[in-house]
Amino acid sequence: MFPETPWLVTFITAGDPKPELTLDFMLALEKYSDVIELGIPFSDPMADGPTIQKADYRALKAGTKVSDVFSTVRQFREHSDKPVVLMTYYNPVYVRGVDNFVKAAKDAGVSGMIVVDLPIEESDDYIAACEKYDVDTVFLAAPNTPDDRLRVIDEASSAFVYLISLYGTTGAREKIPDLAFQLLRRAKRVCTKPVCVGFGISRREHVEELVKAGADGVVVGSAIVKIIEEYGGDAVDKLEEKTRELKGGCRV
C-alpha cells in the first residue's frame, strides 16, 4: 500500500478547527502527499509543540471524538487509496481496548498507526493486534537512541521508522540540526525498513537536504497545521500549494 520512496508525509490534527473540515483538508493534502498522518486530538500532547497543541485544543473544543476521526478516514477512502497513518497517544487506545481500537482503525481504512508515548518494551499487545488486523506500525527513534535499540525499533516497525530530528517537541525550525543528519546516517546503516525524518521540517530546502542525505521520507506537521490555524476553513488552496512546494523537494 505504501508507494515507492522518497515520501512526503504530511500531518494534520483531525477536527481542527471543526470535524467537518478535515476531509476537505485531507483531499487537498492528498494531491501531493504520499502519506497522510492524521492526529487524534489529545488533551496532553506531550511530544508536540505550541502549534499542534493549539490545534488539539481547537479540535477538542469543537467536540471531535475518536469516532469522528474513524468516520473521516472512512469518507476519505471513498476518494483515495493513499496511505493514512493515524497518530495518537496511548490513552485513547487503552480506553477503547487495544484490540477494539486497532480493529476499528482497520475497518475505517487506516493503513498504519503511531502511538507516540507507547514504549517499545510495553507494546507486545499493540503489535499483536496490528499484525492480526494488518495495520502497519511505526515507532520513533530519537538522536540519542543507541544502535541496539534502533534495531529493535526497526524490527517492530512494519511501515517505517520515524526519526525525531532533534531533542524537544514538534515545531517548524529555520534549520535542520546536525543531530538529524547524524541520526539519519546511523539509521540507514542499522535499519532495514524505510526511515522518515520529522520534527522541525517546514521548507522545500529542508526536504531536499534530507532526501539527498538518504531519508526515505520526511514528515511535515507544524508548517501544515499553521496554515489551518491562519486560514481556517479557507485553508484548502494554501494546503495544496504548500504540499506542492514540499513535494518538489523529494524530486532530487
ZAMARGU-4260 file (C-alpha; in steps of 0.2 Angstrom, whole numbers, plus 5000, padded with zeros to 4 digits):
<rodrens>
0) 5000/5000/5000 | 5014/5012/5003 | 5022/5019/4987 | 5040/5020/4982 | 5051/5031/4992
5) 5055/5046/4994 | 5039/5050/5003 | 5031/5067/5008 | 5021/5063/5024 | 5010/5077/5029
10) 5002/5079/5046 | 4986/5087/5052 | 4975/5086/5068 | 4958/5079/5064 | 4944/5090/5069
15) 4954/5106/5068 | 4946/5118/5068 | 4930/5108/5065 | 4927/5090/5062 | 4918/5093/5045
20) 4933/5102/5038 | 4945/5088/5040 | 4940/5078/5024 | 4942/5093/5013 | 4960/5096/5021
25) 4965/5078/5018 | 4959/5079/5000 | 4970/5094/4997 | 4985/5086/5005 | 4982/5070/4995
30) 4986/5078/4979 | 5005/5080/4983 | 5007/5070/4998 | 5012/5051/4998 | 5006/5048/5015
35) 4994/5057/5027 | 4997/5057/5045 | 4981/5061/5054 | 4982/5065/5073 | 4969/5061/5085
40) 4967/5076/5096 | 4973/5074/5114 | 4972/5084/5130 | 4990/5082/5134 | 5000/5080/5118
45) 5017/5080/5127 | 5028/5077/5111 | 5020/5092/5102 | 5025/5110/5102 | 5013/5125/5103
50) 5006/5124/5085 | 5000/5107/5086 | 4995/5109/5105 | 4983/5123/5099 | 4977/5113/5085
55) 4972/5099/5098 | 4964/5112/5109 | 4953/5119/5094 | 4948/5101/5089 | 4943/5096/5106
60) 4934/5112/5109 | 4924/5108/5093 | 4919/5092/5100 | 4930/5080/5090 | 4929/5062/5096
65) 4939/5046/5091 | 4923/5040/5082 | 4924/5056/5071 | 4942/5053/5066 | 4937/5035/5060
70) 4922/5042/5051 | 4933/5054/5042 | 4945/5041/5036 | 4931/5031/5030 | 4924/5045/5020
75) 4942/5048/5013 | 4943/5031/5007 | 4928/5034/4995 | 4940/5046/4986 | 4958/5040/4989
80) 4968/5025/4992 | 4983/5035/4999 | 4990/5028/5015 | 4983/5036/5031 | 4994/5034/5046
85) 4984/5038/5062 | 4994/5047/5076 | 4988/5045/5094 | 4994/5044/5112 | 4991/5028/5121
90) 4976/5034/5132 | 4963/5033/5118 | 4969/5016/5113 | 4969/5009/5131 | 4952/5016/5135
95) 4944/5008/5120 | 4954/4992/5122 | 4969/4989/5111 | 4961/4975/5100 | 4945/4985/5098
100) 4954/5001/5094 | 4965/4993/5080 | 4951/4984/5073 | 4940/5000/5072 | 4955/5009/5064
105) 4957/4995/5051 | 4938/4994/5047 | 4939/5013/5044 | 4953/5011/5031 | 4968/5016/5042
110) 4984/5010/5034 | 4996/5012/5049 | 4997/5019/5067 | 5010/5029/5078 | 5007/5028/5096
115) 5019/5042/5102 | 5020/5038/5120 | 5020/5019/5120 | 5037/5012/5124 | 5043/4998/5113
120) 5045/4987/5129 | 5026/4988/5133 | 5020/4986/5115 | 5018/4967/5113 | 4999/4968/5114
125) 4998/4983/5102 | 5010/4975/5089 | 5000/4958/5090 | 4983/4967/5087 | 4991/4977/5072
130) 4998/4961/5065 | 4981/4952/5067 | 4971/4966/5058 | 4985/4970/5045 | 4988/4988/5052
135) 5006/4994/5049 | 5016/5000/5064 | 5028/5015/5066 | 5039/5018/5080 | 5050/5033/5084
140) 5069/5035/5087 | 5077/5050/5095 | 5095/5057/5091 | 5101/5048/5107 | 5094/5031/5103
145) 5108/5018/5103 | 5110/5006/5088 | 5104/4991/5098 | 5088/4999/5102 | 5087/5006/5085
150) 5087/4988/5078 | 5073/4983/5090 | 5063/4998/5084 | 5066/4994/5066 | 5060/4976/5069
155) 5044/4982/5077 | 5040/4995/5063 | 5032/4987/5048 | 5029/5003/5039 | 5044/5014/5043
160) 5055/5021/5057 | 5051/5038/5062 | 5067/5048/5066 | 5065/5063/5078 | 5077/5076/5071
165) 5080/5085/5087 | 5078/5085/5106 | 5062/5093/5111 | 5044/5095/5104 | 5037/5097/5086
170) 5038/5114/5078 | 5044/5122/5062 | 5063/5127/5063 | 5074/5138/5052 | 5087/5125/5050
175) 5088/5106/5051 | 5100/5102/5066 | 5116/5092/5063 | 5109/5079/5075 | 5096/5074/5062
180) 5109/5070/5049 | 5119/5060/5062 | 5104/5050/5067 | 5099/5048/5048 | 5117/5041/5044
185) 5116/5029/5058 | 5098/5023/5055 | 5102/5020/5036 | 5116/5008/5042 | 5106/4999/5055
190) 5088/4999/5049 | 5080/4988/5036 | 5064/4997/5035 | 5062/5014/5027 | 5067/5029/5038
195) 5057/5045/5038 | 5063/5061/5047 | 5051/5073/5056 | 5051/5087/5069 | 5056/5104/5063
200) 5054/5102/5044 | 5045/5116/5036 | 5053/5121/5019 | 5056/5113/5002 | 5075/5115/5005
205) 5074/5105/5021 | 5066/5091/5012 | 5079/5092/4998 | 5093/5091/5011 | 5086/5076/5020
210) 5082/5066/5004 | 5099/5070/4997 | 5106/5063/5014 | 5097/5047/5012 | 5080/5049/5020
215) 5066/5038/5013 | 5054/5051/5018 | 5051/5067/5028 | 5036/5072/5039 | 5030/5089/5039
220) 5017/5094/5053 | 5018/5111/5061 | 5020/5120/5045 | 5004/5112/5038 | 4994/5115/5054
225) 5000/5133/5055 | 4991/5136/5038 | 4975/5129/5046 | 4977/5140/5061 | 4979/5155/5050
230) 4966/5152/5036 | 4953/5140/5045 | 4940/5134/5033 | 4948/5143/5019 | 4965/5134/5020
235) 4962/5121/5006 | 4971/5130/4992 | 4985/5135/5004 | 4987/5117/5009 | 4988/5111/4991
240) 5001/5125/4987 | 5012/5121/5002 | 5012/5102/4999 | 5016/5105/4980 | 5031/5115/4986
245) 5037/5102/4999 | 5034/5088/4986 | 5046/5097/4974 | 5060/5094/4987 | 5058/5075/4986
250) 5062/5075/4967 | 5081/5077/4969
</rodrens>
